[in-house]
Amino acid sequence: MVKIAQFSVEAWMDKYEHNCKYNIAETCCASISIDELRELSEDKTREVFKTSTALTYGAIRGADALRDNLARLYSARSGKVLPRENILTTNGAIQANYLIAYALLGPGDHVICHYPTYQSLYEVPKQLGAEVSLWKASPENKWSPSIDHLKSLIKPNTKMIIINNPHNPTGAVLGKSFLQQVVDIASEHKIIIHSDEVYRPIFHGITPMDNEFPPSIMSMGYERVIATGSMSKAYSLAGIRVGWIASRDASIIDEIAEARHYTLISVSTLDEQVAAFALDPSTIHSLLARNIALAKSNMEIMEKFVLKNDDACDWVKPVAGTTAFVRFHRDGKPVDSVDFCEKLLEKTGVMFVPGSDCFGEEFKGYVRIGYVNHTQSVKEGLDKVTQFVRRNLDDVKLAE
């Protein structure tokens, strides 16, 4: 029997997120209702979903309308048409990422995974019997890993390189020239690249005019790539549980589709209709404009918070996504991030995620903050944190 490691960040969220006043651990852009989604659409005559449609199983590989919208987005960004057949829908990106590992990895395979990152990206391959090497990023290099380190990790049996771009928990990005180097290495060794892109396209500190603006891995001209995404983070619709898998290689999609039959018949037809409505040209631009504007305005609040508390915390400023990785310290020594988060929640009702518990024990003093929630909640919550730092930081244990 395979021993299942605790999924630390989800265990933390499960324990605390329904008992806090200010949930700024949440990583989705502030969630919206169906009514709000309808109001964002330029076409007020369209129905979000058809209430007269019988609730049968949906299309096994995913609704055509949804996959057509996704294919259009990938095709427009790359200039190369992606057929809808190269996309599978899933119950969220967490299932998409699991299915990729379940279908493609096992004993005898070697995987290289961008780190720190969402735990399932490296833990699931390990549980399936693959050997996993962590490709570590550091704050000294603006949370970018080293290409030389990547080269040193390659083995004859390396089957997959897993990246997370934009990056959770730091909000960093792997830029265009960096991605090209990763692609060149993968191409030389015929390695699959799996890019978790759930925070794409929430770019608030870098613009498409920048030379290093990161394209999707699907736009890099390499066939053996897989991108995963979801409606949860960038599109504010975590409640509909829709994710997807896209690849330039149809044989990879077919292999994953075979494995998918064992875990999922179809995604909810209601959920897929809502997702298709959100990604339709009449809606998507307003929805993303709303969320990118929210990220920019809330980033200003985050910057003021870090500046106000620069004697107790430091960071590498995020440029994308919804998360910041902030290190708290006392007299230059990192605090125990679990003790910090627990005392903060008890005293103020503010919820953060402890980095040392949820992203790796080496991240002493770090907490993950989800700052693209409703602005008032972020502002009030961070004001409470400032008060806590002033009054209670001396009561927090230091990291061992």
Secondary structure, DSSP 4 states (H G I P E B T S, - for coil): -PPPPP-HHHHHHHHHGGG-SEE-S--SS----HHHHHHH-S-TTS-SS-TTS------TT--HHHHHHHHHHHHHHHSS---GGGEEEESHHHHHHHHHHHHH--TT-EEEEEES--THHHHHHHHTT-EEEEEE--GGGTT---HHHHHHH--TTEEEEEEESSPTTT-----HHHHHHHHHHHHHHT-EEEEE-TTTT-BSSS-TTSTTPPPPGGGSS-SSEEEEEESSSTTS-GGG--EEEEES-HHHHHHHHHHHTTT-S---HHHHHHHHHHHSTTTHHHHHHHHHHHHHHHHHHHHHHHHHTTTTEEE----BSSEEEEEEEETTEEB-HHHHHHHHHHHH-EE-EEHHHHT-TT-TTEEEEE--S-HHHHHHHHHHHHHHHHHHGGGSPBP-
